[in-house]
Amino acid sequence: DKMHLVWVFVLLFAGHLSSAESTQHTFFPGQELYAKYHHSGWSVGSAWEIDMQSNNTGGCLTYGPYSSLFSDSVGPYRVDFSLLSSGYTGDVSVDVYDAANDHILSQRRTTVMDTVSLAFSNTRLSASLEFRVFYSGNTTGSLKHLQTTVRLADQGPFGKFWNKQSHFEFISKNLFNTTGKAGGGGANVGYYFVPWSNGTWYLFHREYFYQPKPSYCKADYARIVVTTSNDEGRTWTPEVPIIANVPNSPTECAVVDGAAFYDAEVNRWHYLGQCLSRKQRWNMCHFYRDGSSPLGPFIPNTHNPVVVGGQLFSKICSGKGKHCPPTTRDEGTPDIVLKDHSGSFIVTFHGFDYVSHVGVRGVASTKDFVHWEVSGGNLPNDVIYSLYDCRNHHWNISYKAPGCIGGGEGTIIVSGDYFYQLIESPDVTLECLPKGQWWPLGLVRTLAPHWAPSPQWEQFSVEPAVMPTGHHGCFIQYQRLFYDADRGAVYFEMWVDDPAPNGWMQIWKLVPGPGKLPIIATKPPA
């Protein structure tokens, strides 16, 4: 049988920032003081093992050690369960249990041997914590619990905003008129920032009206351009076209609202965006450019469109217990979050169901932007944001009944041990209505590298995190969170439709000290 080394990460978090450099504690379930608590299985050195041939009823593999080592701080903590499976075909459940107060602080079940993330606050400062592993019955193979390691979690630079120790301060605004023309700024959005070296930023966005629209394009006609700033977005160089509208191609009418990523391992740029042909159905197309500079033509993937509408959500939303309708489609507004150790790119994207009018955000992995996986590894095999994240909570907003319809465009920043997600959370529909629609931004987080399914992401203490002043659809769009390593700073960008009809792209910088919450999206300072 193939042996799988599995690291299960359990996230223990609370409401204040703690250093991740604190002492790390490791517990070995096969040692005497720990092993005396287990009812099934046997010790193998310092580990504990169960064989399904000898005990196939399911139950608790390991529990204990009733530790008091974490009673001096609320946290947040990170707990790593190290497991080893041999042909085990069942599922595993892990939890953190407060034995002193008979309360499960956090738990998660997984059907695959991969990374699992949990979240809890040890607000009672319990002096009797257990870190338990459960296994399922009616299965085969064996399962071994090697060790459990606990340390304070690293919330990263963005954690200071999460814990209200820092706030965002407005620093610049801009509009991008079509090259050689006087207008188009309100349409030339779909921003995506890539911080580069020496304080340089690359900004990718769509551009309309650069030439007359062909008759076969009934609505959109837009290309992708890139521009550069060296002063935190206060000024920008002239735009350089990089992706064109080629007749009789999947991008002949539009390429918009995508994500750029530089792969330093192979010295190659990638761009993944929404694309539209004369067939008038949105898909996703991929482009690439070799070299360290994105300032020039990108080559279209010969397999474009690499994602046809509904291709990924038909798999993600299939089966029991999913948080999205099986008719969800329109994969778009992709965000290439990272490239993992296996060489896979992790991409998030929105989806919409035209039957129920609910919006969701999904996640998938790909090594080549042609072949896609929606389950296995660290993927949730479900959406990562849905109406269950924003409707079933007491958000401070007067949504139209029945409430928030889920999520749309979103941005992920990887900060410390966490994925932080800032996401559109409107009511009524994901289609932009001219009036009577709220379009705020919600903020949630989960422990990386596992992508927790909806609605298991931790909510920010102030929701919505960004509140629009205008009561109409798409009032806030194309928000981005990004980190400039050279400046050691976190930035927040959003386009706000105030004043109409063009609005402004606004850039904000994270600075020390608490600030007013929620962030109010309105016209920028003069």
Solvent accessible surface area in square Angstrom, and as a share of the most:
residue,aa,sasa,rsa
1,D,143,0.74
2,K,153,0.65
3,M,107,0.48
4,H,76,0.34
5,L,107,0.53
6,V,3,0.01
7,W,104,0.36
8,V,2,0.01
9,F,34,0.14
10,V,0,0.00
11,L,3,0.01
12,L,2,0.01
13,F,15,0.06
14,A,3,0.02
15,G,64,0.62
16,H,75,0.34
17,L,52,0.26
18,S,19,0.12
19,S,67,0.43
20,A,29,0.22
21,E,165,0.74
22,S,54,0.35
23,T,98,0.57
24,Q,104,0.46
25,H,50,0.22
26,T,52,0.30
27,F,30,0.13
28,F,68,0.28
29,P,0,0.00
30,G,9,0.08
31,Q,93,0.41
32,E,143,0.64
33,L,139,0.69
34,Y,7,0.03
35,A,16,0.12
36,K,131,0.56
37,Y,55,0.21
38,H,16,0.07
39,H,159,0.71
40,S,23,0.15
41,G,28,0.27
42,W,106,0.37
43,S,57,0.37
44,V,61,0.35
45,G,72,0.69
46,S,46,0.30
47,A,7,0.05
48,W,22,0.08
49,E,32,0.14
50,I,1,0.01
51,D,42,0.22
52,M,4,0.02
53,Q,178,0.79
54,S,78,0.50
55,N,40,0.21
56,N,55,0.28
57,T,120,0.70
58,G,21,0.21
59,G,33,0.31
60,C,34,0.20
61,L,1,0.00
62,T,0,0.00
63,Y,37,0.14
64,G,0,0.00
65,P,26,0.17
66,Y,76,0.29
67,S,9,0.06
68,S,66,0.42
69,L,92,0.46
70,F,6,0.02
71,S,35,0.22
72,D,123,0.64
73,S,30,0.19
74,V,38,0.22
75,G,0,0.00
76,P,0,0.00
77,Y,10,0.04
78,R,19,0.07
79,V,0,0.00
80,D,20,0.11
81,F,0,0.00
82,S,2,0.01
83,L,0,0.00
84,L,40,0.20
85,S,1,0.00
86,S,29,0.19
87,G,23,0.22
88,Y,18,0.07
89,T,101,0.59
90,G,15,0.14
91,D,24,0.12
92,V,1,0.01
93,S,13,0.08
94,V,1,0.01
95,D,4,0.02
96,V,0,0.00
97,Y,33,0.13
98,D,2,0.01
99,A,31,0.24
100,A,71,0.55
101,N,57,0.29
102,D,112,0.58
103,H,95,0.42
104,I,66,0.34
105,L,33,0.16
106,S,14,0.09
107,Q,107,0.48
108,R,21,0.08
109,R,146,0.53
110,T,15,0.09
111,T,106,0.62
112,V,60,0.35
113,M,40,0.18
114,D,14,0.07
115,T,12,0.07
116,V,0,0.00
117,S,1,0.01
118,L,5,0.02
119,A,29,0.22
120,F,9,0.04
121,S,43,0.28
122,N,2,0.01
123,T,98,0.57
124,R,160,0.58
125,L,75,0.37
126,S,5,0.03
127,A,55,0.43
128,S,24,0.15
129,L,0,0.00
130,E,4,0.02
131,F,0,0.00
132,R,38,0.14
133,V,0,0.00
134,F,55,0.23
135,Y,9,0.03
136,S,26,0.17
137,G,22,0.21
138,N,146,0.75
139,T,14,0.08
140,T,83,0.48
141,G,21,0.21
142,S,17,0.11
143,L,0,0.00
144,K,40,0.17
145,H,0,0.00
146,L,47,0.23
147,Q,45,0.20
148,T,0,0.00
149,T,11,0.06
150,V,0,0.00
151,R,54,0.20
152,L,23,0.12
153,A,0,0.00
154,D,55,0.28
155,Q,1,0.00
156,G,13,0.12
157,P,58,0.37
158,F,2,0.01
159,G,0,0.00
160,K,93,0.40
161,F,7,0.03
162,W,16,0.06
163,N,18,0.09
164,K,87,0.37
165,Q,78,0.35
166,S,9,0.06
167,H,49,0.22
168,F,14,0.06
169,E,86,0.39
170,F,51,0.21
171,I,32,0.16
172,S,7,0.04
173,K,62,0.26
174,N,27,0.14
175,L,47,0.24
176,F,11,0.05
177,N,71,0.36
178,T,2,0.01
179,T,65,0.38
180,G,86,0.83
181,K,105,0.44
182,A,98,0.76
183,G,38,0.37
184,G,16,0.15
185,G,1,0.01
186,G,17,0.16
187,A,27,0.21
188,N,0,0.00
189,V,2,0.01
190,G,1,0.01
191,Y,0,0.00
192,Y,20,0.08
193,F,10,0.04
194,V,20,0.12
195,P,38,0.24
196,W,70,0.24
197,S,56,0.36
198,N,137,0.70
199,G,7,0.06
200,T,21,0.12
201,W,0,0.00
202,Y,17,0.07
203,L,0,0.00
204,F,0,0.00
205,H,1,0.00
206,R,33,0.12
207,E,0,0.00
208,Y,25,0.09
209,F,116,0.48
210,Y,36,0.14
211,Q,87,0.38
212,P,122,0.77
213,K,99,0.42
214,P,33,0.20
215,S,104,0.67
216,Y,56,0.21
217,C,3,0.02
218,K,150,0.63
219,A,61,0.47
220,D,35,0.18
221,Y,13,0.05
222,A,0,0.00
223,R,36,0.13
224,I,0,0.00
225,V,0,0.00
226,V,0,0.00
227,T,1,0.00
228,T,16,0.09
229,S,2,0.01
230,N,96,0.49
231,D,47,0.24
232,E,18,0.08
233,G,0,0.00
234,R,114,0.41
235,T,87,0.51
236,W,41,0.14
237,T,64,0.37
238,P,113,0.71
239,E,29,0.13
240,V,49,0.28
241,P,60,0.38
242,I,6,0.03
243,I,6,0.03
244,A,61,0.48
245,N,14,0.07
246,V,79,0.45
247,P,80,0.51
248,N,130,0.67
249,S,27,0.17
250,P,44,0.28
251,T,7,0.04
252,E,6,0.03
253,C,0,0.00
254,A,0,0.00
255,V,0,0.00
256,V,4,0.02
257,D,13,0.07
258,G,0,0.00
259,A,0,0.00
260,A,3,0.02
261,F,38,0.16
262,Y,49,0.19
263,D,7,0.03
264,A,77,0.60
265,E,139,0.62
266,V,91,0.52
267,N,67,0.34
268,R,77,0.28
269,W,0,0.00
270,H,13,0.06
271,Y,1,0.00
272,L,0,0.00
273,G,0,0.00
274,Q,18,0.08
275,C,1,0.01
276,L,5,0.03
277,S,19,0.12
278,R,102,0.37
279,K,176,0.75
280,Q,67,0.30
281,R,107,0.39
282,W,66,0.23
283,N,26,0.13
284,M,0,0.00
285,C,0,0.00
286,H,7,0.03
287,F,4,0.02
288,Y,51,0.19
289,R,60,0.22
290,D,86,0.45
291,G,22,0.21
292,S,59,0.38
293,S,42,0.27
294,P,0,0.00
295,L,73,0.36
296,G,7,0.06
297,P,104,0.66
298,F,13,0.05
299,I,90,0.46
300,P,74,0.47
301,N,17,0.09
302,T,133,0.78
303,H,112,0.50
304,N,23,0.12
305,P,39,0.24
306,V,8,0.04
307,V,1,0.00
308,V,65,0.37
309,G,6,0.06
310,G,13,0.12
311,Q,63,0.28
312,L,1,0.01
313,F,0,0.00
314,S,59,0.38
315,K,114,0.48
316,I,1,0.00
317,C,4,0.03
318,S,66,0.43
319,G,59,0.56
320,K,198,0.84
321,G,66,0.64
322,K,49,0.21
323,H,48,0.21
324,C,13,0.08
325,P,34,0.21
326,P,99,0.62
327,T,77,0.45
328,T,4,0.02
329,R,86,0.31
330,D,18,0.09
331,E,2,0.01
332,G,1,0.01
333,T,11,0.06
334,P,0,0.00
335,D,6,0.03
336,I,5,0.02
337,V,22,0.13
338,L,44,0.22
339,K,52,0.22
340,D,39,0.20
341,H,182,0.81
342,S,61,0.40
343,G,23,0.22
344,S,12,0.08
345,F,7,0.03
346,I,13,0.06
347,V,0,0.00
348,T,0,0.00
349,F,0,0.00
350,H,30,0.13
351,G,0,0.00
352,F,7,0.03
353,D,1,0.01
354,Y,92,0.35
355,V,118,0.68
356,S,56,0.36
357,H,71,0.32
358,V,17,0.10
359,G,0,0.00
360,V,2,0.01
361,R,0,0.00
362,G,0,0.00
363,V,1,0.01
364,A,0,0.00
365,S,14,0.09
366,T,4,0.02
367,K,122,0.52
368,D,62,0.32
369,F,1,0.00
370,V,31,0.18
371,H,130,0.58
372,W,22,0.08
373,E,106,0.47
374,V,13,0.08
375,S,50,0.32
376,G,28,0.27
377,G,47,0.46
378,N,38,0.19
379,L,12,0.06
380,P,22,0.14
381,N,60,0.31
382,D,9,0.05
383,V,0,0.00
384,I,0,0.00
385,Y,0,0.00
386,S,2,0.01
387,L,26,0.13
388,Y,88,0.33
389,D,1,0.00
390,C,2,0.01
391,R,76,0.28
392,N,98,0.50
393,H,76,0.34
394,H,195,0.87
395,W,22,0.08
396,N,128,0.65
397,I,26,0.13
398,S,93,0.60
399,Y,39,0.15
400,K,128,0.54
401,A,90,0.70
402,P,100,0.63
403,G,8,0.08
404,C,0,0.00
405,I,9,0.05
406,G,0,0.00
407,G,0,0.00
408,G,1,0.01
409,E,7,0.03
410,G,0,0.00
411,T,3,0.02
412,I,14,0.07
413,I,10,0.05
414,V,71,0.41
415,S,6,0.04
416,G,37,0.36
417,D,17,0.09
418,Y,0,0.00
419,F,2,0.01
420,Y,0,0.00
421,Q,0,0.00
422,L,7,0.04
423,I,0,0.00
424,E,9,0.04
425,S,0,0.00
426,P,0,0.00
427,D,0,0.00
428,V,51,0.29
429,T,7,0.04
430,L,27,0.14
431,E,79,0.35
432,C,72,0.43
433,L,60,0.30
434,P,118,0.74
435,K,163,0.69
436,G,35,0.34
437,Q,0,0.00
438,W,45,0.16
439,W,5,0.02
440,P,0,0.00
441,L,0,0.00
442,G,0,0.00
443,L,1,0.00
444,V,0,0.00
445,R,1,0.00
446,T,6,0.03
447,L,0,0.00
448,A,14,0.11
449,P,50,0.31
450,H,10,0.05
451,W,3,0.01
452,A,0,0.00
453,P,22,0.14
454,S,0,0.00
455,P,53,0.34
456,Q,89,0.40
457,W,8,0.03
458,E,36,0.16
459,Q,39,0.17
460,F,6,0.03
461,S,82,0.53
462,V,35,0.20
463,E,17,0.08
464,P,2,0.02
465,A,1,0.01
466,V,1,0.01
467,M,33,0.15
468,P,4,0.02
469,T,73,0.42
470,G,15,0.14
471,H,84,0.38
472,H,43,0.19
473,G,7,0.07
474,C,13,0.08
475,F,6,0.03
476,I,0,0.00
477,Q,31,0.14
478,Y,15,0.06
479,Q,0,0.00
480,R,11,0.04
481,L,10,0.05
482,F,15,0.06
483,Y,91,0.34
484,D,1,0.00
485,A,79,0.61
486,D,87,0.45
487,R,76,0.28
488,G,51,0.49
489,A,10,0.07
490,V,4,0.02
491,Y,0,0.00
492,F,2,0.01
493,E,0,0.00
494,M,0,0.00
495,W,14,0.05
496,V,0,0.00
497,D,23,0.12
498,D,27,0.14
499,P,65,0.41
500,A,73,0.57
501,P,115,0.73
502,N,62,0.32
503,G,2,0.02
504,W,67,0.24
505,M,0,0.00
506,Q,1,0.01
507,I,0,0.00
508,W,39,0.14
509,K,54,0.23
510,L,23,0.12
511,V,31,0.18
512,P,118,0.74
513,G,25,0.24
514,P,105,0.66
515,G,34,0.33
516,K,193,0.82
517,L,49,0.25
518,P,34,0.22
519,I,15,0.08
520,I,81,0.41
521,A,0,0.00
522,T,49,0.28
523,K,113,0.48
524,P,13,0.08
525,P,80,0.50
526,A,139,1.08
